[in-house]
Amino acid sequence: MTALGNNVHIFARPHRREELRRCFETVMGCQRVADVTHHAMPEPMLVAYFPGGGNLSVEFTADAPDEDHPRFGAWLELRAEDPAAVMQAALDAGLQEVKHPGHPYYFMLPGGQVFTVAPAR
């Protein structure tokens, strides 16, 4: 049996750190967003601990793609009791809505990562 784990790791440029921290705290409700130092990384990672479980770490590097339009890389799914409320929080925070068939709620983080918000199971 194979299962997807509860950890996600993405890359972003250093100038996106505080924008991303704000998104995790205000849009996604992460009460704990920490800077974590790793001896092999020149900058601390940002780790967001999600209230419903799982965490997302962001490694900062000048080589990370940085776009103001959605990327064609991995798109990540959030699960929420009220997807419309999470989407509204994203829009209220100034995040860009992404139109795509499938789920009705998609938004983009600063730098181009895309999230869909699906109903909690």
JOPE-V796890 format. One line per field, one symbol per residue. burial: b if it has 16 or more other ideal C-beta (glycine too) atoms within 10 Angstrom, else e. A space follows every 50 residues. Layout:
BEGIN
burial: ???
END
This chain:
BEGIN
burial: eeeeeeebebbbeeebbeebbebbeebbebeebeeeeeeeeeeebbbbeb eeeebbbbbbeeebeeeeebeeeebeebbbeebeebbebbeeeebbeeee eeeebbbbbbbbbbbbbbeee
END
